[in-house]
């Protein structure tokens, strides 16, 4: 399920086309890693 959430977030990031998408994804991965220990 974590992977699905990441995919959705990736799509949102692409749509918004943030300039700091890298930082967002990195932080998101950290949070997900904490909640769902892959």
N, CA, C and O of each residue as an XYZ file, in Angstrom:
152
protein
N       0.839     -1.199      0.000
C       0.000      0.000      0.000
C       0.874      1.249      0.000
O       0.524      2.266     -0.599
N       2.001      1.160      0.672
C       2.907      2.314      0.732
C       3.332      2.703     -0.679
O       3.413      3.886     -1.007
N       3.604      1.700     -1.511
C       4.068      1.993     -2.865
C       2.988      2.748     -3.641
O       3.288      3.668     -4.403
N       1.729      2.350     -3.439
C       0.635      3.032     -4.136
C       0.593      4.496     -3.724
O       0.424      5.379     -4.564
N       0.746      4.748     -2.436
C       0.720      6.134     -1.956
C       1.856      6.919     -2.590
O       1.668      8.057     -3.022
N       3.028      6.314     -2.646
C       4.182      6.999     -3.238
C       3.877      7.325     -4.699
O       4.186      8.420     -5.170
N       3.276      6.384     -5.411
C       2.958      6.612     -6.822
C       2.003      7.786     -6.956
O       2.186      8.654     -7.810
N       0.983      7.808     -6.106
C       0.022      8.920     -6.166
C       0.733     10.236     -5.892
O       0.500     11.225     -6.587
N       1.590     10.252     -4.893
C       2.314     11.480     -4.559
C       3.195     11.894     -5.731
O       3.301     13.081     -6.042
N       3.820     10.931     -6.374
C       4.681     11.246     -7.526
C       3.858     11.924     -8.618
O       4.291     12.913     -9.208
N       2.665     11.384     -8.882
C       1.798     11.987     -9.903
C       1.448     13.412     -9.508
O       1.485     14.317    -10.341
N       1.108     13.614     -8.242
C       0.750     14.954     -7.769
C       1.931     15.898     -7.952
O       1.771     17.030     -8.407
N       3.117     15.419     -7.593
C       4.320     16.250     -7.729
C       4.526     16.624     -9.196
O       4.844     17.772     -9.508
N       4.345     15.666    -10.086
C       4.532     15.953    -11.516
C       3.516     16.986    -11.979
O       3.846     17.893    -12.744
N       2.276     16.846    -11.510
C       1.220     17.783    -11.920
C       1.558     19.185    -11.417
O       1.469     20.162    -12.161
N       1.938     19.265    -10.171
C       2.269     20.581     -9.600
C       3.592     21.094    -10.163
O       3.828     22.299    -10.254
N       4.456     20.132    -10.541
C       5.747     20.499    -11.137
C       6.526     21.414    -10.194
O       7.033     22.462    -10.594
N       6.606     20.995     -8.944
C       7.356     21.799     -7.971
C       8.823     21.844     -8.353
O       9.340     20.936     -9.005
N       9.476     22.897     -7.943
C      10.913     22.986     -8.228
C      11.693     22.151     -7.227
O      12.772     21.641     -7.530
N      11.140     22.021     -6.043
C      11.849     21.226     -5.021
C      11.218     19.842     -4.901
O      11.103     19.304     -3.800
N      10.808     19.265     -6.033
C      10.169     17.951     -5.974
C      11.127     16.918     -5.405
O      10.698     15.960     -4.762
N      12.412     17.105     -5.634
C      13.387     16.141     -5.120
C      13.335     16.116     -3.602
O      13.274     15.046     -2.996
N      13.358     17.285     -2.988
C      13.316     17.352     -1.522
C      12.010     16.763     -1.015
O      11.991     16.035     -0.023
N      10.931     17.080     -1.694
C       9.623     16.568     -1.273
C       9.623     15.041     -1.297
O       9.201     14.396     -0.337
N      10.097     14.475     -2.397
C      10.106     13.014     -2.509
C      11.030     12.396     -1.463
O      10.701     11.372     -0.865
N      12.174     13.017     -1.249
C      13.116     12.484     -0.262
C      12.474     12.489      1.121
O      12.550     11.502      1.853
N      11.849     13.592      1.470
C      11.216     13.660      2.793
C      10.059     12.678      2.865
O       9.854     12.021      3.886
N       9.311     12.583      1.786
C       8.177     11.658      1.767
C       8.669     10.228      1.974
O       8.085      9.466      2.744
N       9.748      9.875      1.278
C      10.288      8.518      1.430
C      10.714      8.281      2.872
O      10.479      7.205      3.421
N      11.339      9.279      3.487
C      11.773      9.126      4.883
C      10.573      8.851      5.769
O      10.601      7.951      6.609
N       9.526      9.625      5.578
C       8.316      9.449      6.401
C       7.727      8.059      6.166
O       7.380      7.352      7.112
N       7.618      7.680      4.898
C       7.035      6.373      4.583
C       7.899      5.263      5.174
O       7.377      4.276      5.694
N       9.205      5.421      5.094
C      10.105      4.400      5.644
C       9.867      4.252      7.135
O       9.942      3.148      7.673
N       9.582      5.355      7.802
C       9.343      5.293      9.253
C       8.034      4.565      9.539
O       7.970      3.700     10.413
N       6.978      4.930      8.782
C       5.661      4.330      9.038
C       5.583      2.907      8.509
O       5.095      2.009      9.195
N       6.063      2.703      7.290
C       6.022      1.346      6.724
C       7.443      0.883      6.463
O       8.020      1.186      5.419
N       7.994      0.164      7.392
C       9.364     -0.334      7.232
C       9.408     -1.291      6.057
O       9.016     -2.453      6.164
N       9.893     -0.781      4.932
C       9.925     -1.613      3.720
C      10.845     -2.807      3.962
O      11.021     -3.641      3.074
